[in-house]
Amino acid sequence: MKLVGRVAELRAARADWGRVGRVPTMGFLHDGHLSLLRAARAVNETVVNSLCVNPTQFAPSDVFASYPRDTPRDLELAAASDVDVVFMPSEYDVYPPGFDTWVEVGALASRWEGEYRHGHFRGVTTVVMKLFQMIQPDAAYFGEKDYQQLVVVKKMVADLNLPLEIVACPTVREPSGLALSSRNAYLSVERRRAASILYRAMLRAQELASSGVSESSVLLAEMQEVLAQEFAADLDYLAIVDRESLEPLDRVVSQARMVGALRFDGVRLIDNLELTLRSA
Ligand code: PAJ
């Protein structure tokens, strides 16, 4: 496995790499990240894992400085996942002094997470675009765990005619159902089980949809009832939305997406799940 820190080095080597799959991460790798690396490994000649805690996607209320980091462990895990190249760009390469060009997706990025984390997606799309330019991958792998991020990145790729494929990978969960996240490190094992309440609420809505309930108001009311069982869960938003436009739906026709975010013991957790109506 090769460790690369400078863009010039990456550019010089790129021509020999054949089909490149890129997996962008902010490090502190867990099984969710590793599932993306496995998906990339299966179909690409060269797998590039970028490790970069991107300062511009942290809204002021987030603490960029305290984001969990463990580079030696990340490098071990990347090597064990048969990654060919780990790219750890210097902050100078990503945001040189005077940097002032931004990539911003419109309406899709301004609702849900965008409302609670102003500027977050602008930071994400800017760094993802920059890393696309540096690595020039044929495919890039994103987790459904961050569903809105996935949809926003796909929109950027379509709108800007970027010549690469975006591959969506399913959410990897703990046995309790809680989606794996670097932020789970802030919760004890016991609290993580309780924090899976959002996922359990979504499973309950899916159960109802499977029996033919299609009105969003009924499904959302049922989810709220499940969430009310956990006093520690402080909901930011919960919605049933169109899978592409992320617009709220009054009624599920065949498929939709449930998206939600809550704060649990002060830790902000997001989740989402496909919602499929029983076929008539
Ligand atoms: P990060 O939070 O490190 O996540 C990197 C990738 O791993 C994202 O595509 C995310 O959706 C995916 N991922 C995280 N948890 C997952 C899980 N439980 N199951 C499946 N996939 C999971 O997302 C970012 O970094 C950044 O915003 C980034 C795209 C790297 C831009 O800075």
Residues whose N, C-alpha, C, O or C-beta is under 5 A from the ligand:
A	BS01	PAJ	P24 T25 M26 G27 G32 H33 C52 N54 V124 V127 Y141 F142 G143 E144 K145 D146 C169 P170 T171 V172 A179 L180 S181
